[in-house]
Each structure stands twice: as structure tokens, then as C-alpha cells.
Amino acid sequence: MQGKIYTGIDIGTYHVKIVIAAAPERPDIPMMILGTGMSSSRGLRHGYIIDKAEAIKSIREALQRASSAAKVRVKSARVAVGGVSMDEIRSSGEITLTSSGGVVTERDIERAKTESVKRASGKLNNRTVIHTIPLEFRLDGAKVYGKAEGLQGTKLSVDTLLITMLSQHHEDLINAVEAAGVEVEDVMASPLAASLVTLTKAQKMAGVVLANIGAETLSVIVFDADTPISLKIFPTGSSDVTNSIALSLQVPLPEAEQLKRGGVSGSDVSEKKMNTLIAARLKTMFTLVDTHLKLIGRQRLLPAGIVITGGGSGFMNASDVARAIMKLPSQIGAIGQLSRASSIDATWAVAYGLCRWAYAQDSVDRSSSIKEILRSAGESVRQTFKSLLP
């Protein structure tokens, strides 16, 4: 008997990708991918919508193809959000339990996180908080190792990572999906969604950076001790490689794109020359990542290294360039928990990650207290990590 069906929608600058998957019989086996749909993105720039009508058409095309392949009608979905307006804000919150000492509850944790958002209000003009992720709890000034819930004290403090984006960009993406006929159940930052199916718990515990090279954006998320500690989007991507080839060789953009993909037979341009041009742009990208790691105090301090995904991960020398620039272990990412018959690769990680997230949420105990917890995006992320990975 087929389980509940989940849909993930990844609206990228180059492609709209949709995955429809059925719940597995057990949490430890792969979901069954019923269908996928892809269309060329129109009306987007650097991950945000500039022409709503064109964006809606692209989403509808991908939906029709995915629905046709899966033989189901998509009524609701999880949607990935991203783009250059997405950024991180660090904040902190503190609440009083009781003067005589009180036991920390989930409600108290939510209050502390809410307070951290309030304290960051001056930085949130025209911005929407997508996730509130706890980085560290302190009870009466002492760092909490493990869970804060159940401990006793008088003051609870939390340091948080707020993942935010421009409210207009956030609303435009949701409105476009709903205008295409699909109810948006929830949203997740694209790098987080991809991390759910491309990184292992061991990598996240040791420390790792996931870099997704899209058409016009380079998305970076850093994990340490199984917690996302930083997220950054850079306005550069594989299209910049195409532009560099066009300028260096003085050829039209379509030809430059074909050369980049190795699709021009009998070209006078040597393979060595092409590799040099591509490597130059990749060096610029990975230097940005390395500089960001330096800013957050993690440069050359991530034992699990860098994992590269996205369309740009297909460049032959991407992993070697990353290793040379960042002085870290480097590898091309792959999606875990897939059946052998599956035809999707790491470029579908965001859409499939959304399906895994939705399934993990449904797999959590459905008690009323848990339902309240899942209303918090940050807690949802934490619960999902626990549910998905061994």
C-alpha cells in the first residue's frame, strides 16, 4: 500500500525542480520517488522573482510534468526559499524562570527564542525570519551541554542564528506557488533542505561546509556539532563561468555555454585552456567560501571539509580547486537514502530534501506538545535532523 505523498518545490534561477515522493514503510529505508518535473526558470534573477507571471508559468510546467509522471494531483507542497537576499543574523534572548528556581520547559525555550527575535528587531526591517536556530543555551550563566529542558534554574539564555530574507522576496515566492495552484505548507532555506539528504550526521558532528553552486548563486551552510552555525548566499554561480568563457574567447554566450559543458565537437579550444578558464572562476568562488569561514572562525577547522553540490559541482576540477584553495578535504556531494532505481542526482537535493523534511515532521510523535513545537521553524529543523540521520 502506498504511503502518504510529499512534494518538494525548488525554484532556482536556472530550473524549477519538483520531486513527488511517497513515505517509506520504515524510516530507515528510502522514500519512493513517484515522479519528478523540471522546467526552465523564467522571471527570476539571483533567486528572487522579477516577473511573477513568467515565474508562475515555469512552476506550472514543472508541476504538470511531475504530476503526470507520478500520476497524482499535487495539492500542497513544501517550498525552498533562497536568493541573494537571504542572510544570517545572530542574536540572543534571556528570560526569567522563577525567583526561587524553575524547571525549564519547552515553552520556556520558545520564550527565550522569541525574545532573541525581539532583540534583533532593529535589524529585521523589511525582513522575514525563516528559521530561528538555537546555537547555545545557558542556565544562570553556565553553558548547557545537551538539553536545557528539565534543568532547574532562575534565568535561561539562548544564542540564536536567525535565517532571514527580504519579506518581499519571501512573499513573492509563496504567492507564485499558490498562484500555480498549490498550497504552501511550509518553507525551508534551500541550503538547509539540501543538507538533509547530502550530509551525514558524522560530517555535521565533526564540522563541514556544504557549498551549492547554482546558476547565479553560491549557497553555503556550515555545520559544527550537528548544528547549522552559519548560512551565506553569494551572488555568483556557474553562469559566471559561461560569461568568463565568452569574454576570454570572444564567442557568443550560447557557444560559451556549450563549451563549458563540453558539447562542442571539433573546437579549436584545447581542454587545458577550458580547464584553466573554469578553474579561475572556481578559485574566486571558493575564495569567497574560505573568507567566510575565516570570518566565523572556522577556516581550516572543519574535519569533514567541504561538500560541493548543485549544477556547478559537475565541473571536472571543482573538488581539486576547492581542496587547493581551502586546504580542507573536498568531495562532490551525492544524495543519500535513495533507492537504486532512482534516477535523480545531487542537483535534485533541495527538492528531495523538502520531501524528507515533510516526512520527518509527520514521523514525530503527534502529541499536542510536539505539535506546538513543530510550529517553530527552528525546532522543526532540529527535530528533522534527529529523525533523518542515524
C-alpha positions in Angstrom: 0.0 0.0 0.0 1.4 3.4 -1.0 2.1 5.7 1.9 1.4 9.4 2.3 2.7 11.5 -0.6 5.0 14.5 -0.2 6.1 17.2 -2.7 9.1 19.5 -2.6 9.5 22.5 -4.9 12.9 24.1 -5.6 12.6 27.3 -7.6 16.1 28.0 -8.8 17.3 30.8 -11.2 18.0 28.2 -13.9 15.5 25.5 -13.3 12.3 24.8 -11.3 12.6 21.3 -9.9 9.8 19.3 -8.2 10.0 15.9 -6.5 7.0 13.9 -5.5 7.8 11.0 -3.1 5.8 8.5 -1.1 6.6 7.7 2.6 8.6 4.5 3.1 7.3 1.6 5.1 10.0 2.3 7.7 12.1 5.4 8.5 15.4 3.6 7.8 14.6 2.9 4.1 14.5 5.3 1.2 11.4 7.2 0.2 9.8 6.1 -3.1 10.2 8.8 -5.7 6.9 8.7 -7.7 7.8 11.4 -10.2 9.9 14.5 -10.9 9.3 17.6 -13.0 11.6 20.2 -14.3 11.2 23.4 -16.3 13.4 26.3 -17.3 13.1 29.1 -14.8 11.7 32.4 -16.2 11.2 35.6 -14.4 13.9 35.1 -11.8 17.2 36.8 -11.0 19.7 35.7 -8.4 17.0 33.5 -6.8 14.2 36.1 -6.5 11.2 36.8 -8.7 11.4 39.8 -11.1 8.4 38.7 -13.4 5.7 36.9 -11.4 3.7 35.9 -14.5 6.6 34.2 -16.1 7.6 32.5 -12.8 4.1 31.1 -12.3 4.3 29.6 -15.9 7.6 27.9 -15.0 6.2 26.4 -11.8 3.1 25.2 -13.6 5.1 23.5 -16.3 7.3 21.6 -13.7 4.2 20.7 -11.7 2.4 19.3 -14.7 5.4 17.1 -15.6 5.9 15.9 -12.0 2.2 15.2 -11.6 2.0 13.4 -14.9 5.0 11.2 -14.0 3.7 10.4 -10.5 0.1 10.1 -11.7 -1.1 12.2 -8.8 -2.5 15.7 -8.3 -0.4 18.0 -6.2 -2.5 20.0 -3.8 0.2 21.1 -1.3 3.9 21.2 -1.0 7.0 22.3 0.9 8.9 25.1 -0.8 12.6 26.0 -0.7 13.4 29.7 -0.4 16.8 31.4 -1.1 18.3 34.0 -3.2 20.8 36.7 -2.6 18.6 38.5 0.0 18.9 35.5 2.4 21.3 36.2 5.2 22.0 35.3 8.8 21.6 37.5 11.9 23.0 36.4 15.3 21.0 37.3 18.4 20.4 36.3 22.0 17.5 36.1 24.4 17.1 35.8 28.1 14.1 35.0 30.2 13.4 34.6 33.9 12.1 31.3 35.1 11.1 31.9 38.7 12.8 33.7 41.5 13.0 30.5 43.5 14.2 28.4 40.6 12.0 26.7 38.0 12.3 23.7 35.7 12.9 24.6 32.0 10.1 23.5 29.8 9.7 23.6 26.0 7.5 26.7 26.5 10.4 28.4 28.2 12.7 27.5 25.4 10.3 29.0 22.9 10.0 32.2 25.0 13.8 32.6 25.0 14.0 32.1 21.3 11.1 34.6 20.7 13.0 37.1 22.9 16.1 36.7 20.8 14.0 37.6 17.7 12.6 40.7 19.5 16.1 41.8 20.4 17.1 41.6 16.7 14.1 43.7 15.6 16.2 46.7 14.7 17.9 44.5 12.0 14.7 43.0 10.7 13.2 45.9 8.8 11.6 44.5 5.7 12.9 41.1 6.5 11.2 37.8 7.4 12.7 35.3 9.8 12.6 31.9 8.1 14.4 29.9 10.9 15.3 30.5 14.5 18.1 28.1 15.3 19.4 27.7 18.9 23.2 27.7 19.0 23.8 27.6 22.8 21.7 27.6 25.9 22.9 29.0 29.3 21.3 28.4 32.7 22.1 31.0 35.3 25.2 31.9 33.2 26.5 28.4 32.8 26.6 26.7 29.4 24.2 23.9 29.0 25.6 20.7 27.4 22.8 18.7 25.9 19.2 19.5 26.5 18.1 22.5 28.5 14.6 21.1 29.1 14.2 19.6 32.5 17.0 21.5 34.2 16.3 23.9 37.1 17.4 27.5 37.5 16.3 31.1 37.5 17.4 32.5 34.2 17.6 30.9 30.8 19.6 32.5 28.0 20.0 31.4 24.4 22.2 32.4 21.5 20.4 32.0 18.1 21.1 32.0 14.4 18.3 33.8 12.6 18.0 32.9 8.9 16.2 35.8 7.2 15.3 37.1 3.8 13.6 40.2 2.3 9.9 39.9 3.1 9.0 40.9 -0.5 11.1 38.1 -2.0 9.7 35.6 0.5 6.1 36.6 -0.2 6.6 36.7 -4.0 7.8 33.1 -4.0 4.9 31.8 -1.9 2.4 33.8 -3.9 3.8 32.4 -7.2 3.5 28.8 -6.0 0.0 29.4 -4.7 -1.0 31.1 -8.0 0.2 28.0 -9.7 -2.5 26.1 -7.8 -0.5 24.6 -4.9 -0.9 25.3 -1.2 2.4 26.1 0.5 2.5 24.0 3.7 5.9 25.4 4.9 9.1 26.8 3.7 12.8 26.0 4.3 16.0 27.7 3.4 17.4 25.9 0.3 20.9 25.1 1.8 19.2 23.5 4.9 16.9 21.4 2.6 19.9 20.2 0.6 21.9 19.4 3.8 19.2 17.0 4.9 20.0 14.5 2.2 23.6 15.2 1.2 25.4 15.4 4.6 25.7 12.6 7.2 25.4 13.0 10.9 29.1 12.2 11.2 30.0 15.0 8.9 27.8 17.5 10.7 29.2 16.5 14.1 32.8 16.8 13.0 32.3 20.1 11.2 31.5 20.6 7.5 30.6 23.2 4.9 28.1 22.4 2.1 28.5 24.6 -1.0 25.8 24.6 -3.6 26.9 26.1 -6.9 23.8 27.3 -8.7 23.4 29.3 -11.9 23.6 32.7 -10.3 24.1 32.0 -6.6 26.6 30.2 -4.4 24.9 28.9 -1.2 26.9 28.0 1.8 25.9 26.4 5.0 28.3 25.4 7.8 27.7 22.7 10.5 29.5 22.0 13.7 28.5 19.7 16.5 25.4 18.7 14.4 24.1 22.3 14.4 23.9 24.7 11.5 26.1 27.6 12.7 26.2 29.8 9.6 24.5 30.4 6.2 25.5 32.7 3.4 24.4 33.3 -0.2 26.9 34.8 -2.7 25.7 36.4 -6.0 27.9 34.2 -8.2 27.4 30.9 -9.9 28.0 28.7 -12.9 26.7 31.4 -15.3 29.7 33.5 -14.4 31.8 30.7 -15.8 29.9 31.0 -19.0 30.5 34.7 -19.1 34.2 34.3 -18.5 34.5 31.9 -21.4 32.5 34.2 -23.7 34.8 37.2 -22.8 38.0 35.3 -22.9 37.4 33.5 -26.2 35.2 36.3 -27.7 32.4 33.8 -28.6 28.6 34.2 -28.2 27.0 33.1 -24.9 25.2 30.1 -26.3 28.6 28.8 -27.7 30.3 29.6 -24.4 27.7 27.6 -22.6 28.2 24.6 -24.9 32.0 24.9 -24.5 31.6 24.9 -20.7 29.5 21.7 -20.9 32.0 20.1 -23.4 29.3 19.9 -26.1 31.3 21.5 -29.0 33.0 18.9 -31.1 36.0 19.9 -33.2 36.6 23.1 -31.2 39.9 24.9 -31.6 39.9 25.5 -27.8 42.1 22.9 -26.0 40.8 21.0 -23.0 43.7 22.6 -21.0 42.6 26.1 -21.9 39.0 25.3 -20.9 40.0 23.8 -17.6 42.1 26.9 -16.9 39.2 29.3 -17.6 36.8 27.2 -15.4 39.3 26.9 -12.6 39.9 30.6 -12.5 36.2 31.3 -11.7 36.0 28.3 -9.3 39.0 29.8 -7.4 37.1 33.0 -7.0 34.0 31.2 -5.6 36.0 29.0 -3.2 38.0 32.0 -2.0 34.6 33.6 -1.0 33.7 30.5 0.9 37.2 30.4 2.6 36.9 34.1 3.6 33.5 33.5 5.1 34.9 30.6 7.1 37.7 32.9 8.4 35.1 35.5 9.5 33.2 32.9 11.6 36.4 31.3 13.0 36.2 28.0 11.1 38.8 28.4 8.4 40.7 25.1 8.0 39.0 23.8 11.1 36.3 21.6 9.6 37.5 18.0 9.7 34.7 16.8 7.3 35.8 19.5 4.8 33.7 20.9 2.0 30.9 19.0 0.1 30.0 20.5 -3.3 26.6 20.2 -4.8 24.5 22.0 -7.5 24.9 22.3 -11.2 28.4 23.7 -10.8 29.6 20.6 -9.0 29.8 18.9 -12.4 32.9 20.8 -13.3 35.6 18.2 -13.6 38.1 20.0 -11.4 35.7 21.6 -8.8 36.8 19.3 -5.9 40.5 19.8 -6.6 40.2 23.6 -6.8 38.3 23.7 -3.5 40.9 21.5 -1.8 43.7 23.7 -3.0 42.1 27.0 -2.0 40.6 26.0 1.3 43.1 23.4 2.5 40.3 21.1 3.5 39.1 17.6 2.5 36.9 18.1 -0.5 34.3 15.9 -2.3 31.4 16.1 -4.7 28.1 15.6 -2.8 25.6 12.8 -3.5 22.1 12.2 -2.2 21.8 9.6 0.5 18.8 7.4 1.2 17.8 6.8 -2.4 16.6 3.6 -4.0 19.0 2.0 -6.6 16.3 2.6 -9.2 16.2 6.3 -8.6 17.5 8.5 -11.5 17.9 11.8 -9.6 21.4 13.2 -8.7 22.6 15.8 -6.3 21.1 18.7 -8.4 17.8 17.5 -7.0 18.9 17.6 -3.4 16.9 20.6 -2.4 13.5 19.3 -3.7 14.1 15.8 -2.3 15.3 17.3 1.0 12.0 19.0 1.3 10.2 15.7 0.9 12.4 14.1 3.6 11.7 17.1 5.9 8.0 16.7 5.5 8.1 13.0 6.1 10.3 13.5 9.2 7.8 16.0 10.6 5.0 13.5 10.1 7.0 10.8 11.8 7.4 12.7 15.0 5.1 11.8 17.9 1.8 13.6 17.2 1.1 14.6 20.8 -0.2 18.1 21.3 3.0 19.3 22.8 5.0 18.2 19.8 2.5 19.9 17.5 3.2 23.1 19.4 7.0 22.6 19.0 6.7 22.0 15.3 5.2 25.4 14.8 8.6 26.8 15.4 10.8 26.6 12.3 14.0 26.3 14.3 12.6 23.4 16.4 11.3 21.8 13.2 14.8 21.8 11.8 16.3 20.3 15.0 13.6 17.6 15.1 14.2 16.8 11.4 17.9 16.3 11.8 17.2 13.8 14.6 14.6 12.0 12.6 16.5 11.8 9.3 20.0 10.8 10.2 21.4 7.8 12.1 
